[in-house]
Amino acid sequence: MGKYFGTDGFRGEANKVLTFEHAIKIGRFLGWYYGERLDKKAKIVIGKDTRRSSYMFEYALCTGLMTSGADAYIMHVTTTPSVAYITRVDDFDCGIMISASHNPFYDNGIKLLNGMGEKMDEETILKVEEYIDGGIEIPLATRNVGRTVDYVAGRNRYIGFLISMSKFSFKDVKVGLDVANGAAWSIAKGVFDALGAKTYVINNEPDGYNINTDCGSTHIEHLQKFVVEKGLDIGFAYDGDADRCLCVDEKGNVVTGDHILYIYGLYMKERGKLLNNKVVTTVMSNFGLYKALDKVGIEYEKTKVGDKYVYENMLHTGNRIGGEQSGHIIFSKYETTGDGILTSLKMMEVMLAKEKPMSELASPVVFYPQVLKNVKVKNKADAQNDPDVMKAVEDVTKKLGDEGRILVRESGTEPVIRVMVEAKSDEICEQYVDSVIEVIREKGHMEE
């Protein structure tokens, strides 16, 4: 990770951490960089979510791009996966999404995508940061300044792609959607309506300030209540930029990303479509998912936390489905990033193909109780690599056997070690987490 850009872009409070000037510089560099590199006028597409500050950053980016001679194609309010899709299929040099995903409205972010719709490579990101900090000088365009192009047609093309993904009519299926007052607001209902569903939508009145506020995938309890009260067959909740999706079954139970990986992974295996017979997870997937996959003979790989790492694994191995418990699900045959609306269409496909309710499809995944505690330490590496700490972790692993697991990992942003145990009961989890933390304390690693 660089100075400004993390695994999911440059993110922070608008005009405090991420400023108008940052956005202009990012546009300036990208417009010049792709123009020079490709020896032509750069062509870059931009999307944004519904935050009030997204408009400010959109204009700032466009200003930077045009002053460097690039043309900026504006998709307006749209989802992150739509920008990734259009960047790739319409041959843009790169794509930019303005969003802070599931964060509150006062935060915002700038995500950069390469010409394949994938997250920008580290080398280019570091060059952007070097320019922001004044380490690179680039010329202003003079006679060949860029222009903006209204590209709402790109969003419409993406909607057509989503509709084409369904193999079934949704006629008479009652579907609830929580669009989080975010980017899915302008897309999701139209897709489900076009496929014949009886669509019921909540949190679809964005005002620039209410994105993710007590709604969407981070506050799924509202969709749970809505599905039960309305007697719906299924519900789907998205986050602010709609790159993640969680489900609610007909009984009001939450269906997480782990459940989705199991449901669709098994569906692929049954049809001979699960290449390598593997599902890609992160280390934070629940032990219950692995137990369920073991029972049906599906193998799995574990990556670091972050959809970036899931996609990198899929790119290098050819694995076809992967994701996170939070609902970032990647179907690599179709897209390069998590796509909440596509995920919901895939869940509809399994329900209709198997003629089973979501509660039955998800039931084999039984979540194990989990306890996670953060331990503030003087030095993360010293604490985690201490021989006595490692032995304590090994002892817990042996005691748990195949009835649970322990995970000890460093925080990427804080001086913290995270100790997590999953087991058959909360009491067992607490006992084993505390036993490891006690060794960390005894060895003097804890920051008092």
C-alpha positions as CSV (number, residue, x, y, z in Angstrom):
1,M,0.0,0.0,0.0
2,G,1.2,3.5,-0.7
3,K,1.0,6.8,1.1
4,Y,-2.5,7.7,0.0
5,F,-3.9,4.7,-1.8
6,G,-4.8,1.6,0.2
7,T,-6.2,-1.7,-1.1
8,D,-9.5,0.0,-2.0
9,G,-8.3,3.3,-3.3
10,F,-7.6,6.8,-1.8
11,R,-10.3,7.1,0.9
12,G,-11.0,9.5,3.7
13,E,-13.1,12.4,4.9
14,A,-13.9,14.7,2.0
15,N,-11.9,17.9,1.9
16,K,-9.9,16.9,5.1
17,V,-8.1,13.7,4.1
18,L,-9.1,13.5,0.4
19,T,-9.3,17.0,-1.1
20,F,-10.4,18.7,-4.3
21,E,-6.7,19.4,-5.0
22,H,-5.9,15.7,-4.7
23,A,-8.6,14.9,-7.3
24,I,-7.3,17.5,-9.7
25,K,-3.8,16.1,-9.4
26,I,-4.9,12.5,-9.9
27,G,-6.8,13.6,-13.1
28,R,-3.8,15.6,-14.2
29,F,-1.4,12.7,-13.9
30,L,-3.7,10.0,-15.4
31,G,-4.5,12.2,-18.4
32,W,-0.9,12.8,-19.1
33,Y,0.4,9.3,-18.2
34,Y,-1.9,7.4,-20.5
35,G,-1.6,10.0,-23.3
36,E,2.2,9.7,-23.2
37,R,2.3,6.0,-22.7
38,L,-0.1,5.2,-25.6
39,D,0.9,8.2,-27.7
40,K,-2.7,9.3,-28.2
41,K,-5.4,11.3,-26.5
42,A,-6.3,9.4,-23.4
43,K,-9.9,8.2,-23.0
44,I,-11.0,7.7,-19.4
45,V,-14.4,6.9,-17.9
46,I,-15.7,8.1,-14.5
47,G,-18.5,7.0,-12.3
48,K,-19.7,8.2,-8.9
49,D,-22.0,7.2,-6.0
50,T,-24.7,9.5,-4.5
51,R,-22.6,11.3,-1.9
52,R,-22.8,15.1,-2.1
53,S,-19.0,15.4,-2.4
54,S,-18.9,13.0,-5.3
55,Y,-20.0,15.8,-7.6
56,M,-17.2,18.0,-6.5
57,F,-14.6,15.2,-7.0
58,E,-16.1,14.4,-10.4
59,Y,-15.6,17.9,-11.7
60,A,-12.1,18.1,-10.1
61,L,-11.1,14.9,-11.8
62,C,-12.5,16.0,-15.1
63,T,-10.7,19.3,-14.8
64,G,-7.4,17.5,-14.2
65,L,-7.9,15.1,-17.1
66,M,-8.8,17.8,-19.6
67,T,-5.9,20.1,-18.7
68,S,-3.6,17.1,-19.5
69,G,-5.3,16.6,-22.8
70,A,-7.5,13.6,-21.9
71,D,-11.2,13.1,-22.7
72,A,-13.4,12.3,-19.6
73,Y,-16.4,10.2,-20.2
74,I,-19.0,10.7,-17.4
75,M,-21.3,7.8,-16.4
76,H,-22.9,9.9,-13.6
77,V,-24.3,8.0,-10.6
78,T,-23.5,4.3,-11.2
79,T,-21.9,1.4,-9.4
80,T,-18.3,0.4,-9.1
81,P,-18.7,-2.8,-11.1
82,S,-20.4,-0.9,-13.9
83,V,-17.3,1.3,-14.3
84,A,-15.1,-1.8,-14.2
85,Y,-17.3,-3.5,-16.9
86,I,-17.5,-0.5,-19.2
87,T,-13.7,0.3,-18.9
88,R,-13.0,-3.2,-20.2
89,V,-15.7,-3.7,-22.8
90,D,-15.6,-0.2,-24.3
91,D,-11.8,0.0,-24.5
92,F,-11.1,2.8,-22.1
93,D,-7.5,3.5,-21.1
94,C,-8.5,3.4,-17.4
95,G,-11.5,3.9,-15.2
96,I,-12.2,6.0,-12.1
97,M,-14.9,5.4,-9.5
98,I,-15.7,8.1,-6.9
99,S,-17.0,6.3,-3.8
100,A,-16.2,5.4,-0.2
101,S,-18.2,2.1,-0.5
102,H,-20.0,1.4,2.8
103,N,-18.5,4.4,4.7
104,P,-20.7,7.3,5.9
105,F,-21.6,10.2,3.6
106,Y,-18.8,12.5,4.8
107,D,-16.1,10.1,3.6
108,N,-15.3,9.7,0.0
109,G,-12.8,7.8,-2.1
110,I,-11.2,7.5,-5.6
111,K,-10.7,4.0,-7.0
112,L,-8.5,3.6,-10.0
113,L,-9.0,0.8,-12.5
114,N,-6.7,-0.3,-15.4
115,G,-7.9,-0.9,-19.0
116,M,-9.0,-4.4,-18.1
117,G,-11.3,-3.1,-15.3
118,E,-9.0,-4.4,-12.6
119,K,-7.6,-2.5,-9.7
120,M,-4.7,-0.4,-10.8
121,D,-1.3,-1.9,-10.4
122,E,1.0,-0.8,-7.6
123,E,3.6,0.7,-9.9
124,T,1.2,3.2,-11.5
125,I,-0.4,4.0,-8.1
126,L,3.1,4.9,-6.7
127,K,3.7,7.2,-9.7
128,V,0.3,9.0,-9.0
129,E,1.4,9.5,-5.4
130,E,4.8,10.8,-6.5
131,Y,3.1,13.4,-8.7
132,I,0.7,14.4,-5.8
133,D,3.8,15.0,-3.6
134,G,5.5,17.1,-6.3
135,G,8.1,14.6,-7.4
136,I,7.1,14.6,-11.0
137,E,6.5,17.6,-13.4
138,I,4.1,17.2,-16.3
139,P,3.1,19.7,-19.0
140,L,-0.3,21.3,-19.5
141,A,-2.1,20.6,-22.7
142,T,-2.4,23.7,-24.9
143,R,-3.9,23.3,-28.3
144,N,-5.0,19.7,-27.6
145,V,-7.0,20.1,-24.3
146,G,-9.5,17.4,-23.5
147,R,-13.3,17.5,-23.2
148,T,-16.1,15.8,-21.2
149,V,-18.5,13.4,-22.8
150,D,-21.9,12.5,-21.3
151,Y,-21.7,8.7,-21.2
152,V,-24.9,7.6,-19.6
153,A,-25.1,5.1,-22.5
154,G,-22.3,3.2,-20.7
155,R,-24.6,2.7,-17.7
156,N,-27.4,1.6,-19.9
157,R,-25.1,-0.9,-21.6
158,Y,-24.2,-2.3,-18.3
159,I,-27.9,-2.7,-17.3
160,G,-28.3,-4.7,-20.6
161,F,-25.4,-6.9,-19.6
162,L,-27.0,-7.7,-16.2
163,I,-30.4,-8.5,-17.7
164,S,-28.6,-10.8,-20.2
165,M,-27.1,-12.7,-17.3
166,S,-30.4,-14.2,-16.2
167,K,-31.4,-17.6,-17.6
168,F,-34.8,-17.4,-16.0
169,S,-37.8,-15.2,-15.9
170,F,-38.5,-13.8,-12.4
171,K,-42.2,-13.7,-13.0
172,D,-44.2,-13.8,-9.8
173,V,-41.1,-13.9,-7.6
174,K,-41.4,-11.3,-4.8
175,V,-38.0,-9.6,-4.3
176,G,-37.0,-7.0,-1.8
177,L,-34.1,-4.7,-2.5
178,D,-32.3,-2.4,-0.1
179,V,-30.3,-0.1,-2.3
180,A,-28.7,1.8,0.6
181,N,-29.6,5.2,-0.9
182,G,-26.5,4.6,-3.0
183,A,-25.3,3.8,-6.5
184,A,-27.7,0.8,-7.0
185,W,-30.6,3.2,-6.7
186,S,-30.4,4.0,-10.4
187,I,-29.9,0.4,-11.6
188,A,-31.2,-2.5,-9.5
189,K,-34.9,-2.1,-9.6
190,G,-34.9,-1.6,-13.4
191,V,-33.0,-4.9,-13.8
192,F,-35.4,-6.9,-11.6
193,D,-38.5,-5.3,-13.2
194,A,-37.2,-6.1,-16.7
195,L,-36.8,-9.8,-15.6
196,G,-40.4,-9.9,-14.4
197,A,-40.0,-9.8,-10.7
198,K,-42.5,-8.2,-8.3
199,T,-39.9,-5.7,-6.9
200,Y,-40.2,-4.0,-3.6
201,V,-37.5,-1.4,-2.9
202,I,-36.4,0.4,0.3
203,N,-33.9,3.2,1.0
204,N,-34.1,4.5,-2.6
205,E,-34.3,8.2,-2.0
206,P,-30.7,9.4,-2.0
207,D,-30.2,13.1,-0.9
208,G,-26.4,13.2,-0.8
209,Y,-26.3,12.6,3.0
210,N,-28.2,9.4,3.6
211,I,-26.0,6.9,1.8
212,N,-25.4,3.8,4.0
213,T,-27.2,5.6,6.9
214,D,-29.0,2.9,8.9
215,C,-29.6,1.0,5.7
216,G,-28.0,-1.4,3.1
217,S,-25.8,-4.4,3.7
218,T,-24.2,-2.9,6.9
219,H,-27.7,-2.5,8.5
220,I,-29.4,-5.5,7.1
221,E,-31.8,-5.8,10.0
222,H,-34.2,-3.4,8.2
223,L,-34.4,-5.7,5.1
224,Q,-34.9,-8.7,7.3
225,K,-38.0,-7.1,8.9
226,F,-39.2,-5.8,5.5
227,V,-39.0,-9.3,3.9
228,V,-41.0,-10.9,6.7
229,E,-43.6,-8.2,6.9
230,K,-44.2,-8.1,3.1
231,G,-44.1,-11.9,2.8
232,L,-41.3,-11.8,0.2
233,D,-39.5,-14.7,-1.4
234,I,-36.1,-13.2,-1.0
235,G,-34.3,-9.9,-0.3
236,F,-31.0,-8.4,-1.4
237,A,-29.0,-5.6,0.3
238,Y,-26.2,-3.6,-1.3
239,D,-23.6,-1.2,0.0
240,G,-23.0,2.4,-1.2
241,D,-21.3,1.5,-4.5
242,A,-23.0,-1.9,-4.9
243,D,-19.9,-4.0,-5.2
244,R,-21.2,-6.2,-2.3
245,C,-24.5,-8.0,-1.7
246,L,-26.0,-9.8,1.3
247,C,-29.2,-11.8,1.1
248,V,-32.2,-12.3,3.4
249,D,-34.1,-15.6,3.0
250,E,-37.9,-15.9,3.0
251,K,-37.8,-16.4,6.8
252,G,-35.8,-13.3,7.5
253,N,-32.5,-14.9,8.1
254,V,-29.3,-13.3,6.8
255,V,-27.4,-15.1,4.0
256,T,-23.8,-13.9,4.1
257,G,-21.1,-14.0,1.5
258,D,-19.9,-17.3,3.0
259,H,-23.3,-18.8,2.3
260,I,-23.3,-17.4,-1.2
261,L,-19.9,-19.0,-1.9
262,Y,-21.2,-22.4,-0.8
263,I,-24.6,-22.1,-2.6
264,Y,-23.1,-21.0,-6.0
265,G,-20.0,-23.1,-5.7
266,L,-22.0,-26.2,-5.2
267,Y,-24.3,-25.2,-8.1
268,M,-21.3,-24.8,-10.3
269,K,-19.9,-28.2,-9.2
270,E,-23.1,-30.0,-9.9
271,R,-23.1,-28.6,-13.5
272,G,-19.4,-29.4,-14.1
273,K,-18.5,-25.6,-14.1
274,L,-16.4,-25.4,-11.0
275,L,-12.9,-25.2,-12.5
276,N,-10.2,-26.7,-10.3
277,N,-13.0,-27.8,-7.9
278,K,-12.1,-24.8,-5.8
279,V,-13.7,-21.8,-4.1
280,V,-11.5,-18.8,-3.1
281,T,-12.1,-17.4,0.4
282,T,-10.3,-15.1,2.7
283,V,-8.9,-16.1,6.1
284,M,-11.9,-14.5,7.8
285,S,-14.5,-16.9,6.3
286,N,-16.3,-18.8,9.0
287,F,-15.2,-22.3,9.9
288,G,-18.7,-23.5,9.1
289,L,-18.2,-22.7,5.4
290,Y,-15.2,-25.0,5.3
291,K,-17.0,-27.8,7.0
292,A,-19.9,-27.5,4.6
293,L,-17.5,-27.4,1.6
294,D,-15.7,-30.5,2.9
295,K,-19.0,-32.4,3.0
296,V,-19.7,-31.9,-0.7
297,G,-16.1,-32.4,-1.8
298,I,-15.3,-28.8,-2.8
299,E,-11.7,-27.6,-2.1
300,Y,-10.9,-24.0,-1.1
301,E,-8.1,-21.5,-1.0
302,K,-7.6,-18.8,1.6
303,T,-6.2,-15.3,0.8
304,K,-5.5,-12.3,2.9
305,V,-8.5,-10.1,3.7
306,G,-9.6,-7.9,0.8
307,D,-11.3,-8.6,-2.5
308,K,-8.1,-7.5,-4.2
309,Y,-6.3,-10.6,-3.0
310,V,-9.2,-12.8,-3.9
311,Y,-9.2,-11.6,-7.5
312,E,-5.4,-11.9,-7.7
313,N,-5.7,-15.5,-6.7
314,M,-8.4,-16.1,-9.3
315,L,-6.4,-14.4,-12.0
316,H,-3.3,-16.6,-11.4
317,T,-5.1,-19.9,-10.8
318,G,-8.1,-19.8,-13.0
319,N,-10.5,-20.3,-10.1
320,R,-14.0,-19.1,-11.1
321,I,-15.7,-18.0,-7.9
322,G,-14.4,-16.3,-4.8
323,G,-15.2,-13.6,-2.2
324,E,-15.6,-12.4,1.3
325,Q,-18.1,-13.0,4.1
326,S,-19.1,-9.3,3.7
327,G,-20.6,-10.0,0.3
328,H,-17.9,-9.1,-2.1
329,I,-18.4,-12.0,-4.5
330,I,-16.4,-12.3,-7.7
331,F,-17.5,-14.4,-10.7
332,S,-14.4,-14.2,-12.8
333,K,-16.0,-15.5,-16.0
334,Y,-18.0,-12.4,-16.2
335,E,-16.3,-9.6,-14.2
336,T,-13.1,-8.4,-12.6
337,T,-14.6,-7.1,-9.3
338,G,-17.3,-7.9,-6.8
339,D,-20.8,-7.0,-8.2
340,G,-23.7,-6.9,-5.8
341,I,-26.4,-6.9,-8.4
342,L,-24.8,-9.7,-10.4
343,T,-24.5,-11.7,-7.2
344,S,-28.2,-11.3,-6.5
345,L,-29.1,-12.4,-10.0
346,K,-26.9,-15.5,-9.5
347,M,-28.7,-16.3,-6.3
348,M,-32.0,-16.0,-8.1
349,E,-30.7,-18.4,-10.7
350,V,-29.9,-21.1,-8.2
351,M,-33.3,-20.7,-6.5
352,L,-35.2,-21.0,-9.7
353,A,-33.0,-23.8,-11.2
354,K,-33.3,-25.9,-8.1
355,E,-36.8,-24.9,-7.2
356,K,-35.9,-24.5,-3.6
357,P,-36.2,-21.5,-1.2
358,M,-33.1,-19.7,-0.1
359,S,-33.4,-20.9,3.5
360,E,-33.0,-24.5,2.3
361,L,-30.1,-23.7,-0.1
362,A,-28.2,-21.9,2.8
363,S,-29.0,-24.4,5.6
364,P,-25.9,-26.7,5.1
365,V,-23.6,-23.7,6.2
366,V,-23.9,-23.6,10.0
367,F,-21.8,-20.8,11.4
368,Y,-19.5,-21.6,14.3
369,P,-19.5,-19.1,17.2
370,Q,-16.6,-16.7,16.9
371,V,-14.7,-14.5,19.3
372,L,-12.3,-11.8,18.0
373,K,-10.2,-9.6,20.3
374,N,-7.8,-6.9,19.4
375,V,-4.6,-6.6,21.4
376,K,-2.6,-3.4,21.3
377,V,1.1,-4.2,21.1
378,K,4.4,-2.4,21.0
379,N,5.6,-4.2,17.9
380,K,3.3,-6.4,15.8
381,A,6.0,-8.6,14.2
382,D,7.7,-9.2,17.6
383,A,4.5,-10.2,19.2
384,Q,3.3,-12.5,16.5
385,N,6.7,-14.2,16.0
386,D,7.5,-14.7,19.6
387,P,8.2,-18.5,20.1
388,D,6.0,-18.7,23.2
389,V,3.1,-16.9,21.4
390,M,3.5,-19.2,18.5
391,K,3.5,-22.3,20.8
392,A,0.3,-21.0,22.5
393,V,-1.3,-20.7,19.1
394,E,-0.1,-24.2,18.1
395,D,-1.5,-25.7,21.4
396,V,-4.9,-24.2,20.7
397,T,-4.8,-25.5,17.2
398,K,-4.2,-29.0,18.5
399,K,-6.9,-28.8,21.1
400,L,-9.5,-27.6,18.5
401,G,-8.6,-30.3,16.0
402,D,-11.2,-30.4,13.3
403,E,-13.8,-28.7,15.5
404,G,-12.6,-25.1,15.2
405,R,-9.7,-22.9,14.3
406,I,-7.6,-20.0,15.6
407,L,-6.3,-17.1,13.6
408,V,-3.8,-14.6,14.8
409,R,-3.0,-11.8,12.4
410,E,-1.6,-8.2,12.3
411,S,-3.9,-5.2,11.7
412,G,-2.9,-3.5,8.5
413,T,-3.6,0.0,9.9
414,E,-3.2,-0.1,13.7
415,P,-0.6,-1.4,16.2
416,V,-2.9,-4.3,16.9
417,I,-2.8,-8.1,16.8
418,R,-6.1,-9.7,16.2
419,V,-6.8,-13.0,17.9
420,M,-9.8,-14.9,16.6
421,V,-11.1,-18.3,17.6
422,E,-14.1,-20.2,16.1
423,A,-15.4,-23.3,18.0
424,K,-18.5,-25.1,19.0
425,S,-19.4,-22.6,21.8
426,D,-18.7,-19.0,22.8
427,E,-17.2,-20.3,26.1
428,I,-14.5,-22.4,24.3
429,C,-13.8,-19.4,22.0
430,E,-13.3,-17.0,24.9
431,Q,-11.1,-19.5,26.8
432,Y,-8.7,-20.1,23.9
433,V,-8.6,-16.4,22.8
434,D,-7.8,-15.3,26.4
435,S,-5.1,-18.0,26.7
436,V,-3.2,-16.6,23.8
437,I,-3.6,-13.0,24.9
438,E,-2.3,-14.0,28.4
439,V,1.0,-15.2,26.8
440,I,1.3,-12.0,24.8
441,R,0.8,-10.1,28.1
442,E,3.3,-12.3,30.0
443,K,6.0,-11.8,27.4
444,G,5.7,-8.0,27.7
445,H,4.4,-7.3,24.2
446,M,1.2,-5.5,25.2
447,E,1.0,-1.7,25.1
448,E,-0.4,-0.8,28.5
